Amino acid sequence: MAFEVVVPQLGESVVEARVAKWLKKPGDRVNAGEPIVELETEKIDLEVTAETAGVIVSIAAAEGADVQVGALLATIEPGPGAATVAPAAAPAPAGKAGAPPAAGSPGPGDDTRATPTARNVAQQHDVRLATVEGTGAAGRVMKQDVQRALQGAPAAATGRPVAQAPRREPTGERRDERVRMTKRRATIARRLVEAQHAAAMLTTFNEVDMSAVMALREKRKDDFKKRFGVGLGIASFFVKAAIAALRDFPAINAEVQGDEIVYHHYYDIGMAVGAEGGLVVPVLRDADAMSFAQIELAIRDYAARARDNALTLDDLKGGTFTITNGGVFGSLMSTPILNPPQVGILGLHKIADRVVPIGGHVVIRPMMYLALSYDHRIVDGREAVQFLVKVKEYVEDPGHLLLES
């Protein structure tokens, strides 16, 4: 009896994927657990594996096709799996017997031991796949493995210094290039437009004096790093301050469902981080129960896994409130867009020395602009302004956060 390979469950709110690359074709023998197709979703990319050994009889969805959860991808006729045979040595190019394959091009066995996206990254950055240790099934080289090799030792991975791109002389040619959006970018575009159409979104601003936080970090940074193995950043202060303010203004930690308001009596804080394919928002679950060190460790882990495209769907689902930090990219002020169905998002920005009046004197202080975008359907302007004032007060006097923790 033929076995059907279908689109697996993709996590909360993800109902569709795109067929990125078929790794097998009709007539190929496969082993149980062997990857046969790569799918691209709005949040992560994943491989679908064969659940039984046999022969691929047919493929139901072409590369580039959008498929729903549960849709048929391929049919496998159960039977003995693919034989494990050592790859034959590739013939040497004429005139250069024994010459190694070019960097980034598949050498003996490379073509089957790396995903197509890994091969693309390797080719773009001149990396020898044979030098990269794979972490996928049966040692398969994933895209994040190539990226780690690049970050660790690019010269060693390629066998020679990374070549500089040749300088292009102007030719007078003007051309356009049409590229289909990735599933993640298309979803980001759709959700951002939906957020502005579905919500009555407004933004209020304030500024915070970062002197106390920076002084505390300077005083405690060595002990903190020695004790917990991670630096004390500013993010944990704002997570704690936001949670304390959300307790006073629960409507900002709520969501709209039809004609009802759902108040969340827990604090799952989304932390927006940049990834290769677009912004992702992993979630700190029950963040109110986390220590400063646990928050910093979790954020560092999420950022690293976002760079390696190693976040899971469970990392990204849910969230009751979001914090985004444009300051890491140099943003002085911006208006963050809501992350539906949430009704509040806090935007952090660049810390810059500014002249401010204090006690009748003009002084220079490290200041940061804060922005709160909110859904005016259930959050009044007064609440939004007072929420931001609360955040400001907690950050400017971080000792209060100890009482709230």
SULQUI-V498535 format. One record per backbone hydrogen bond with DSSP energy under -0.5 kcal/mol. NH is the residue of the N-H (numbers start at 1). CO is the residue of the C=O. If there is no record, write none. Layout:
# SULQUI-V498535
((NH	CO) (NH	CO))
This chain:
# SULQUI-V498535
((3	76) (5	74) (6	4) (7	71) (10	14) (14	11) (15	13) (17	67) (18	40) (19	65) (20	18) (20	38) (21	38) (23	21) (23	36) (24	36) (27	56) (28	25) (30	54) (33	50) (34	31) (36	48) (37	48) (38	21) (39	46) (40	18) (41	44) (46	39) (48	37) (49	47) (50	34) (54	30) (55	77) (56	28) (57	55) (57	75) (58	75) (60	73) (61	73) (64	19) (65	62) (67	17) (69	15) (70	7) (71	68) (73	5) (74	5) (75	58) (76	3) (77	55) (78	1) (78	76) (79	53) (85	83) (96	93) (99	96) (104	127) (105	102) (110	107) (111	107) (112	109) (113	109) (114	110) (115	141) (119	115) (120	116) (121	117) (122	118) (123	119) (124	120) (125	121) (126	123) (127	122) (128	157) (129	127) (131	128) (132	129) (136	140) (139	136) (140	137) (141	113) (142	140) (145	142) (146	142) (147	143) (148	144) (149	145) (150	146) (151	147) (152	148) (153	149) (154	150) (157	153) (158	154) (159	155) (179	177) (186	182) (187	183) (188	184) (189	185) (190	186) (191	187) (192	188) (193	189) (194	190) (195	191) (196	192) (197	193) (198	194) (199	195) (201	199) (202	374) (204	372) (206	370) (208	368) (210	208) (210	366) (214	210) (215	211) (216	212) (217	213) (218	214) (219	215) (220	216) (221	217) (224	220) (225	221) (226	222) (227	223) (228	224) (229	225) (233	231) (238	234) (239	235) (240	236) (241	237) (242	238) (243	239) (244	240) (245	241) (246	242) (247	243) (248	244) (249	245) (252	249) (253	250) (254	251) (255	262) (256	341) (257	260) (260	257) (262	255) (262	260) (263	261) (264	253) (264	262) (265	263) (268	266) (269	267) (269	284) (270	268) (270	321) (271	282) (272	270) (272	323) (273	280) (275	278) (276	306) (278	275) (280	273) (282	271) (283	315) (284	269) (285	283) (287	267) (287	284) (289	286) (290	287) (295	291) (296	292) (297	293) (298	294) (299	295) (300	296) (301	297) (302	298) (303	299) (304	300) (305	301) (306	302) (307	303) (308	304) (309	306) (310	305) (311	305) (316	312) (316	313) (317	313) (320	268) (321	268) (322	344) (323	270) (324	346) (326	324) (326	348) (327	348) (328	325) (329	326) (330	327) (331	326) (336	334) (340	338) (342	339) (343	254) (345	373) (346	322) (347	345) (347	371) (348	324) (348	346) (350	331) (352	350) (352	367) (354	365) (356	354) (356	363) (358	361) (361	358) (363	356) (363	361) (365	354) (365	363) (367	352) (367	365) (368	208) (370	206) (371	347) (372	204) (373	345) (373	371) (374	202) (375	343) (376	200) (376	374) (378	375) (379	375) (380	378) (384	380) (385	381) (386	382) (387	383) (388	384) (389	385) (390	386) (391	387) (392	388) (393	389) (394	390) (395	391) (396	392) (397	393) (398	395) (400	397) (401	398) (402	398) (402	399) (403	399) (404	400) (405	401))
